[in-house]
Amino acid sequence: KAGVTQTPRYLIKTRGQQVTLSCSPISGHRSVSWYQQTPGQGLQFLFEYFSETQRNKGNFPGRFSGRQFSNSRSEMNVSTLELGDSALYLCASSPTSGQGRLKTQYFGPGTRLLVL
Amino acid sequence: AQSVSQHNHHVILSEAASLELGCNYSYGGTVNLFWYVQYPGQHLQLLLKYFSGDPLVKGIKGFEAEFIKSKFSFNLRKPSVQWSDTAEYFCAVNINGNTGKLIFGQGTTLQVKP
């Protein structure tokens, strides 16, 4: 099976702009989670989508949002970009049990966002 | 709030040395535990995981980890490291398995000298 894919891989934006990142999960995986990775804060959970519904959300401002489509592909959006949003944004997909319980998350290569 | 602590931030070893990376978490209920590795220029890869059963789990590339519930620990071990093990290692915890939220430790950078 193909792994988790993320587009674009690199992105440069300026403060105040908005950005949309895309994630295609492994075929059959219905759970998609997003993480922000920075040298100072490490890996931090942004949110998770399961069956097109946001199931959990981390401690990030409302400028960070996401959605999931019926084919499980997911997008995350960051509006009004700030310098501190420069980071590697990782997407992970996971198979789930019949009750929607998480199994193992598989990560994509990430999108490296630089905000100038 | 739940948290994960990795005791060693930067470890330097010579090839063939033994490795043990510490990981502790703060949560008293059911957890699923993971170790991920990030090789230079590559994405996060799963090394091993613990869901239930035998607390000693074996992963890829000769790594193993032991879950000690009483100590809230999940330490990673390898008896003999290789130069190719140079990477960053992350311990992660999932609470109850209900949602796709992994809580990560700060990571440990392992440098293996040839």
Interface residues (C-beta under 8 A of the other chain):
Chain A: S31 V32 S33 Y35 G42 L43 Q44 F45 E48 Y49 F50 R55 N56 G58 L90 A92 S94 G100 R101 L102 K103 T104 Q105 Y106 F107 G108 P109 G110
Chain B: N32 F34 Y36 Q42 H43 L44 Q45 L46 K49 F90 A92 N94 G97 N98 T99 G100 K101 L102 I103 F104 G105 Q106 G107
